[in-house]
Amino acid sequence: SDKCVEIPDHQSPAGDQAAGAAAAAASSSSAAAVAKRDGDARQLLFKDPRHRGQAKLYTLDAVYGEDVSTRAIFEKEFQPCIADLFQGISTTIFAHGAS
């Protein structure tokens, strides 16, 4: 099933009232991210209401929920890359979220 989250344009730093007011005014122009799961493929579809018809689709190698331990993610995704890294093979890992 699809899950949708709303992503605000920007968030104000604590104590900055002017930025807070601007963020509140901009909240009506937030983007939507829809996570779709098609078999083993994990995809994120970003739709920005300011740029209709220009949705971006990203396919992810893996998506982990809060029930998966940091160690399990490390062993599955990072550990296999370490040997390659030390052999001079370029390695990029992008991780997003609380850890």
N, C-alpha and C positions, 0 to 999 in steps of 0.2 A: 504494500500500500504506500501511497505517497504521503510525505510529511511536508508541511509548509511552515517556514519561520519568516518573520518580518525582520529586516535588517535596517536600523535607522541610518540616515545619511552620515551623521557624526554624533559624537557624544561630548558633552561639555566637561571640562575639568572641574573638580570640586571647588566650590567657592567662586566660580566665574559666572556671575549673574547674567551678563550680556550674552555670553556664549550659550548659557542655559536657555534664555529666551529665544535665541536663534534656532537652537536645536528643537525646541518645542514647536516653533513655527514650521520647521522643515519636516516634522514627523509625518506630515501627510504625503510626502514625496519619498517614502521609504521603498526599498527594493524588496522583492520576495525571492526566496530561495526554496526550490522544491526538490527534495531528495527523492529520486526514483530508484527502485530496485528491479532490475530485469535479470532474473536468474542470478548468476554470480557477479554481474556487472553492477557497479554502484555509480550513480550519476547525480550530479547537482545541476539544476537548471536555474540560472539567475535571470529574473525579469525585473527590469527597472522601468517604472511607469513613465519616467521622463524621456525614455528612449524606446518607444514602442516598436516592436518588430526587430529588436536587436538583442534578443535573449541569447545568453551564452550557456553552452552545455559543456560540462566538464565530466570526464570519466575518471573515477578514482580507483586505484589498485585495491584499497582496503578501507573499510570503515569499521571502527570499534566503538562499542557502547560503554557505558560507565561500569558495566559488570565485568569488564576484562581488565586484568591487572597490568600494571606498567611492565612487569617482568615478562609476561606472556607476549606483549607487543614487541618488546626488545628482542626476545628470542626468535620471534617469527619474522620481523621486518628488518631490524637493525643488525643483529649478529651476523647474518650471512654477508652483509656488505663490508664488514670490518676487514676481512681477509683481502677482499678486492681493493679496498682503500690502501692498504699497506703494500700492495703490489703495483701501485701507481695507477690504478683504474679510477677514473672520475666517478664520484659517488655523490648523489644528491638525495637527501631525505627531507621531505616537508611534513611537519607534524603541526596540527592546529588543535588547540583545546587545552583545558586544564590538565596539568600533570603533577 
